[in-house]
Amino acid sequence: MKKSIITFTAIITFCTLLYYAFGIFSSSVGWYGYQKWKYRGGTNTISESKQRKVFVKELNYKIVDSTNLKSFYFKPYIEKGFRYGYHSMEETRIDTYTKYPYNLSYERNKKDSIVLNIFSEDKKKLDSSDVVWGYLKQSYLKDTIRIKIEGMENQKGIIKVW
């Protein structure tokens, strides 16, 4: 009888330790492993930007020299730069300790296989940028930015954003 109680207690203790060990391992590989709160985030839609309370303004644009752009949707906007919360992607922390507090973002349909790249000459017009994103010191564009449209099915064009 005493041996079965000790065995039962050992099994329960082992299962409890295993449960907590799995939780710690899962957290270190999952959310805490990726450390998403360290990196600057951006939204994909204006409604998401408004929901996070980072939306600044919508920008004007015009598509020129386009070919085969059926059902292409594009809408540029400026939003405040932000980072995710320490424990959740739903939490928003406005990025105030940066030289470039604003993002040049755009809403578009992701279902098409179209790539958008900022022209290398126009990246110099932004305060900072990478291949796709632009970062700004002020909440407006100083000059017109051109974005190249390239698609799989001979889809091409240029978007002028101001």
N, C-alpha and C positions, 0 to 999 in steps of 0.2 A: 504494500500500500504506500509506504513511504517512498519507495523507489519510483512509483508511477507519478506521485505528486512532484518529485524533483524533475523527472523527465518532462512532465507537462509544463512546469515553470520554465525549464530550459528552452523548450520549443517556443513558448510565448515570448520569452526574452529575445531569442534569436530572431523571430519574425518581426518583433518591434524594432530591433536594431537594423535589420535588413530594410524595413520600410523607411526609416529615417536616412539610412545610407543611400538608398535609391533616390530619395528626395534631394539630398545634397548633391549627388552626382548629376541628377537631371537639371538642377538649377545651374550648376557650374558649366554644363554643356549648353544649356538652353539660353534663356534670357541673360543671365549673368555671364555666361561664356561669351556671348556676342557683344556685350557691353554697348548696346545701342544708345544709351543715354550719353555717351561720350561724343557722338558724331552729330553733325548738323543734319537736320531733316528737312524735308520739303513735302508739300502736298501735291496731289495729282489732279485735284479739281478745285474750282472756286468755292463750291459748297463746303468741301472739307476745310479749306482755308478759313472760311467764315466761321465754321463750327469751332475751329481751334482758336479763333479770334486773332489771327495773324494777317488777314486779308488787308491790303492797303488800297489798291485800285486796279481796275481793268485797263489794258492798253489797247491802242489802235493797231490794226495790222492790215496788210493787203498781200494776197498771193499773186505773184506775177510769173510769167514764163512757165506755166504749168502744163504738164502732159499726163494724161491718164489718172487724174486724181478724182476718182469717183468716191463719194461718201467720205471724203477726208474732212475731219473736224479739228479745228485748232482755235484756241482762245488764250492769248497771253495775259498775264497779270503780274503784279508785284505784291510780294508778301514779306512780312518780317521773318527773318531767320529764326529758327527755333531748334531745340533739342527735345528728345523724348524724356519723360519722367524717369526717375531712378527705378521704379518698380512697374511701370506700365507704359505702353505706347499711346494710351488715350490721354495721358497727362502731357501738357505742353509747357516747356520752359523757354521763354523768349530769350534769344541769344543777345545779351546786352554787352558782353565783354569781347567784342570783335570789331575789327576795322570796317567790316562789310556787313552791316546789320540787315540788309534786304536781299531777297532772292528774286531773280527774274525767272518766273515759272510759267508753265503753260499747261492748259487742259487740252487733251486730245483723245481720240479713240485709239486704244491700244490694240484693237483686234486686227488692224491692218499691219502689214510687214513693212512699214515705212520708218526710216531713220531720219532724225532731225539733228543737224550739226550746225553750230554757229560758225560763220566764215572766219577764218583765221585773222583777216584784216580787221574784222569787227570785234573780235575778242579784245583788241586794244582799246576799244571805245568803252568797254566795261571796266569797272574798278578791279575785278578779279573774275576768273572764269576757268572752267575746264572744258571738255569737249562739248557737253550738252548744256550745262548750267551756267548762269551768270550771277555774279554777286555785286551788289551796289552799296556805295556809302550813303547815298540819298535815296529817297523814295520816288525817284523819277529817272527816266533815261535822258542822258545828255544829247544823244544823237540816235539816228535810225540804226537799228541792228538788223542784219540780214541772216536768215537761217536757211540752210540748204536742205531741200527735201529729196531723199533718194529712196526708191522702193524697188522691190524684187521684180515687178512686172513692168519695167520701163517707166516707172512713176518718177517724175522729177518736177522740180519747181523751186521757187525762191519765195520766202516769206519776208516781208519788210515789216518790222515792228517799231513803233514810236510811241 
